[in-house]
Amino acid sequence: MSDASAPHADRAHGLSEPDPRRWRALWVCMAIGFITMLDVSIVNVALPSIERGLHAGTSQLQLIVAGYTLAFGLVLVPAGRLGDARGRRTLFVVGLLAFGLTSLGAGLAPSDTVLAIMRLLQGASAGLLNPQVIGTIQQMFRGLERGRAFGTFGATIGVSTAVGPLLGGLIIQVAGTQSGWRWVFFVNVPVIAVVLPLALRWLPRPRPAPGRRPVLDVVGLVLVAATVTAAMVPFVTTTGTGDDPRRWWWLAGAAGLGAVTAAWERAYQRRTSSAVLDPDVLREPSFRVGALLGMAYFAGFTSVFLVVTLYLQQVAGFSALQAGLVATPFAIGSGVAAHRSGRLVATHGRALVVAGLVLVLLGIALTDLAVRLVGPPGVGWVMAAPLLLAGVGSGMVISPNQTLTLSHVPVARGGVAGSMLQVGQRIGTALGVAVALSTYYASLASGAPGRQAAGSALLVTLALVVVALVVGFVDLRARRRGEQSAGRSTPTP
């Protein structure tokens, strides 16, 4: 979209709100992003409490953790398409109500089976909300302001993921190990009670865009949902030991469904121009590169917290609160760096992301050394500096990559593009957690010391971040070659 057409597009998509209203709406988006991403990691430190309180087995615990991610990723693309086609404000309200009710239901769950079902529904509610957040930021901000908005939102995501173990540990410390896990879910309810009226007041009302209303691709929605489910099931059902190898056949099903989905979407786009997976978005190089980098990065960095938490609680003898405190430097570094990087991405571009990935790699490598060489209780203190370094790097990766990935996506497709990006991140998270868990428990089962098992799992996370670095470096070189070629082709005045 050219700058000349921006004012017209702004009016069509409800961008005439004054600046204070837009930034107030961003605060609502940040609150929603915080609680939905918090629930990805806050449960990690609550697993021993859930195990004791509900007598849950390993498989049930894994489903309680991974079911949220599965449902989250499953709903993202359909929710993004619905928001783009029918308006985001209504889906915000429905998603908030559903998230509050399912959080309450999870906290009141009388059995591990009910808790697992509530977690699935809670994840679906989060998947309904998050595309509306990304789409609203795309809709309400332009240029440098969009970079700042995504920087602020990225800081929120980084902090929420990293602070989850700390908040969960604090809640269990106060509420007790027997039933403290229930308050890990109850904490969402008062937040929703505050955010819901603010969303009704501050989020922009939908305004009909000129022209015919888009046709909803129901078949495409079903095919995309089925493909994402098949791709994620083998990863979210791993327990680390004794897994049925037949679960990997789901990936063959995902490949077949993916081929059918691609064929259907191409044909549907030719007929209606309203396919769920917009070919114009998928053909955009910046989107493809950013989505691949984001998937690899989330596979690496989110599994770090799980490995560190398991090691500190199961091997080093730390309490839930102490284990959560160890991750605090990461949260601080990530939040500060993400806020700053929202301003820097306009001038440094992909180079900023590459530099951040290097810092993350260095931080994880030093954390691995701390686990292998330093015993408890000193290991918690020694890990603080490497995790701070990794947090600073993470803040330079998440929000700048999101800004670059969505930079050429039209506002009208912002919701579905943001949801496609997040599907990759959720699949990456499930993949990273599955591989890290399998490595950790397989090492323990073979008789390896706890610190060696944790170190092996951290090496897996390190390798996944290396993949993201390679993608970012290749893209950076391509961009610089393109700039040099453009410079040579420009005639001298």
N, C-alpha and C positions, 0 to 999 in steps of 0.2 A: 504494500500500500504506500503510495507516495505521500509526501508531506502535504501536497496540495489537496488531496482528497481526505486528509485526516479530519478537518473540522466537520465535514458532512457525515463521515463515519462516526465521529464522536457523538453528534446529535442523534444519529440512528440507534446508537447503542447506549444512550443514557449517560453521556459524558459531560453534560452541562452543569453538573453539581459543582459548587464552589470547593476550593481546595480543602478547607477544614472538614467538610463532609466526606471527601474522599479519604483523608487520612484517618478520620474516625472509623470509616468502613474498613480500612486496613487493620485497625486494632481488633475489630471483630474477626477478621480473617486470621490474624495472628493467634487469637485465643482458640479458634477452631483448629488451626494447624497444630497448636501446642498440645491440646488434649488428645487429638487423634493419634499423633505420633508418639506422645508420652506412653500410650497404652501398648505400643510395640515393645518397649523395653522395661516398663515399670514392673511387669509381671515376673521378670527374670529372678529378682531377689525374693519374690513371694512364693516361689515354687516349693521350697521346704515347708513353708507354713501351710500351703494348700495340701501338700502330701500328708501332713499330720492331721489337718482339720477334716479332710474328706477321705482319707485313706486311699488316695489316688495312686494308681500304678504309673509306670514309666510312659506307656502309650497314651494314657489319658492326659498326663501332664504335657506331653508333646503336642497333643491336639489342642489343649487349652492355650498354649503359646502360639502354635502355628495356624490354628483355625482362624484366628483374627487376621493374620497376614493373608491367608487364602481368600477369605471373603472380601477383605479389603481390595486385593488385586482383581477379584472377579467382577466387582461392581463398578470399578473406576471408569472404564470406557463407556459402558451404557449410560452411566450417570453424567459423564461429560457431554455425550451426544444429546441427552435429554435437556441438560442445562442450556446448551447452545440453541436447541430447537424451540424449547418451550419457556425459557426464562429461568434464571438461577435463584432468584429470591425465594420462590416457593419451595424449591428443593433444599435450600438452606434450612428453612423452618422445619420441613418434614424430617430432614436428616438430624437436626439438633434434638427434636423431640424423641426420635428413635434412639439416638445415642444415649440420651439421658435415661430412658426407660430400660434399655438393655444393660446399661451400667448398674442400675438399681437391681435388675433381675440377676446379674452376675454376683453382686454382693450378697443377695439373699438365697443363692443357689443351695439346695439341700444335699446335692450329690455332685460328683465329678461329671456325670453325664449332663446334668442340667447346666452346670457351669460351662462345659464345652459348647453346648447349644447356644447359650447366651453370648459366648465369645464370638461364635460365628455371626450371630445377628448384630453384635456390636461392631465387628469388622465390616459388615455390609453397610451399616450406618456411616462409618467413617469413610468408606469408599464412595458413598453418596455425597458426602460433604466436600471432600478434598478437591475434586475437579471444579466445583463452584468457586472455591477459594482462588485457584490459579486463574480461572476464567475471569473472575471479578477484577483481579489485579491487572490482567491483560486489558480488560475493558476500561478501567478507570484511570490508567496511568500511561504516559508516553515518554519516550526519550530517556533523558537522565533521571527523571522522576520514577520511571519504571524500574531502572536499575537500583535506585534507592529503595523502592518498595520491595523488590525481590530480595535485596540485601537484608532488609529488616525481617522479611518472612523467612529467609534462609537462616538467619541467626536464631529465630524462634525454633525452626526445625532441628537445627544442630543442638541447641540447648536442651530441647525437650527430650531428644533421644538420649543424650548423655546424662541428663539429670534424673531420668526415670529410675535408675537403680538407687540413687541417693534418696529420692522422695519415697520410694517403696520401702527402703530400709528404715527410714525415719518413722513412717506410718506403723510398720510392724514393731519397731522398738517401743512405740507409745501404746499401741493397741494390744500387743502380746503376740507371741508366735502361734498360738492356737487358732485365733480368729482374726488376727491382724490383716490377713489377706483380704478379708471382706471390705475393709476400709480402703484398700487399694483401688477398688471399683467405686465405692460410695463417693470418693473424693470428686468424681466427675459431675455428680448431681448438682451441687451448689454452683459449680462453674457454669453449667448449662442454664440454671435458673437466672443467672446474671446476664449471660451472653444472649439468650433468646430475645428478651425485650429490646436489647440494643441492636440486634440484627434487624428486628422489625422496624426500628426507627431509622437506622443509618444506612442499611444496604439499599442500593438503587432499585427502584421499581422497574420492571420490564417495560420497554417501549417497543411497540411493533415496528420492525424494520420494514422499509419500503419493499414492495414486491410480494410474491407468493410465499406463504409460510412453508418451510421445508417439510418434506415428507419423511416420516419416521421409518427407518429401515429396521423393521422388527426382526426379519430373518437374519440380517447382519448382526444385530445385537445378540441374538441367541447363539450364532456361530462364534462370535468373538468370545462370549462368556464360556462356551464349551471348550474352546481352544485354550483359553487362559487356565481354566480348571484342570484340563488334562496336563498342561505344562507344569503346574505347580504341585499337583498331588504327590508325585514321588519325592519331592523335596520336603514338603511339610509333614509327611508321615514317617520320616526317619526318626529313630530313637537313639541311634548310635551303636546299638548292639542288637543282634538277632533280627535284623530287618529282612523282610521277604524280598529277594532280588527281583521277583516278578513285578514289583511296583514300577520298575523302569520301563515296562511296556507302555505305560501311560505316555511316555515321550513319543513313541511311535504313533500313538493315537493323536497326540497333539500335532505332529508333523502332517498327518493326513487331514485333520480338521483345518490346519492352517492353510493347506493347499486349496481346500474347498472354499474356505473363507475368502482367500485372495481372489479366486475366480469369481465368486459371487459379488464381491465388492467392486471389482472392475466393471462387471456387467451392470450392476445397479447404478454406479456412478455415471456410466454412459447414458442410462435411461433417465435418471432423475437429478443428478448432481448433488445427491444428499446421502452418499454412502457413510457408514459409521467411521470407517478408516479412510479419511480423505486422501486420495493419491497425491494431491498437491502437497500435503503436509509430509507424507512419506518420501516424496521425491526431493524435498529440501535438504541439501547436504548438511547444513548446520543442525537440523533436527536429528538426522540419522546419527551423526557423530556424537552429539550431546546425549542422545538416548543410550547409545552403546556405552559411552564413558560412564554415565550415571548408573547403569545396571552393574557394571564391573566394580565401581567404587562402593556402591551400597552393599554388594556382596562381601566386600572386604571389611569396611569400617564398622558396620552394625554387628558383625559376628565377634569383633574384638571385645565388646562389653560382655557378651555371653561367656566367652572363654575366661576372661579376667574374673567375672563374678563367680563362675563355677570353681575356679582354682582357689580363689580367696576363701570361699565358704566351705568347700568340701575338703580341701587339702591344707590350706594355711590356717584354718580355724577361726576366720574372721566372722563377726556377726553380720547380719544383713545391713545394718546401718554402717558399719565399718567398711564393708565391701562397696556400698554406695558412695561413701566419702572418697574412696580412691579415684572414682570417675569424675569428681568435681572439677579438677583442673582442666580436663578435656572440655567440659561444659563452658567454663569461663573463657578459655581460649577460643573456642568455636564461636561463642556469642559475640565477643569483641571483634574478631577477625571478619565474621560474616557481615556485621554492620558496616565496617570500613570497606570491605570488598565491593559492596553494592555501589559505592562511588567510584572505585578504581577500575571496575570492569569496562567502563566506557573508553578508557584510555589504554588499558593493558590487554584487554581481550583474553584470548586463549592462553597467553603467556602467564597470566595470573593463576589460572587453573593448574597449569603444569607445575608452577612453583609450589602451589599448595600441595599437590600430590607428592612432590619430593619431600616436603616437610612431614607429611603423613607417613610416608615410607620410613623415614628416619626415626620418627617417634615410635612406630610399631616395632622396628628392629631393636631399638633401645629397651622397649618394654619387654621384648622377648629375652634379651640378655639379663634384665633385672630378675625375671622369673626363674631363669636357669641358674643364676649365680648368687642370688640373695635369698636367704630363707626368712620365714616369718619371725617376728612381726615387722622387721625392717623393710621387707619387700614392698609394703604399702607406701612407705615414704619414698623409697627409691624410684617407684613407678610414677610418682607425681610429675616430675619434670618431663619425662618422655611423653606422658599423656597430655600435658599442657602443650608441648610442641605439636603433637598430632592434632590436637584441637584447633590450634591456630591454622594449621594446614587445611583441616576440614572446612573451616569457615571460609577459606579462600577457594574451595572447590564447589560446594553445593549450590549456593545462590548465584555465583557467577556463571556456572555451567547452565543453570536453569535459565538465566537471562539470555545467554548466547544461544541456547537451544531453541527458545521460543521467539527470538528476535525478528524472524522473517515470517512468522505465522500470523495470518489475518486475525483481527479481533473476533470476528464471527465464528472462528474455529478454535478460539483460545481454550475453551473448556475441554473439548475432545483431544486437542494436542497435549494439554497439560495432563490429562488422564492417561494418554498413551505413554507419556514420559514416566509417569508414576507407576504404571503397570510394569515397565522394565525395572524400576527400582524395587518394587515388591518381589518380582521374580528373582532379582539379584539377591535381595535379603534372604529369601527362602533358600536359595542355592548356597549362599555363604554359610548360613546357620547349619544347614544339613551337612555340608562337607566338614565344617569345623567341629560339630558335635560328633560325627562319625570318627574323625581323626582322634579327638580327645578320648572318647570312650574305648575305641579300639586300642589305643596306646595303654590305657589303664588295664584293659582286659589281658593284654600281653605281659603284664607284670612290670611295666615301666613306672618309674617314680612319678608322682603327681606333677612335679615341676617340669619334667621332661614331656609328659603328655600335654600339658598346657603350652609348652614351647613349640611342640609339633603343630598344634592347632593354630598358634599365632603365625607360624610360617605359612600356613595355608592362607590366612588373611593377608599376609604380606604379598603372596603371589598374585592374589586377586587385585590388589591395589596396583601392582606392577602392570597388569593388563590395562587398567584404566590409564596409567601413565603413558604406556605405549600408544594407546589411541589418541590421547591428548597431544603427545609429541608429534605424531604423524600429521595430525590436523594442523598443528602450529606451523610445521614446515610447509605444508601445502598452502596455507594462508600467506606465508611470507613469500613463497615463490610466485603466488598470484599477484601480490603487491609489487614485486620486482618486475614482473612481466608487464603489468599495467603502467609502471613508471617508465619502462623502456619504450613502450608503444605510444606514450604521450609526446606529441611534437614539441620541440623547444620553441618558446615564444620569441 
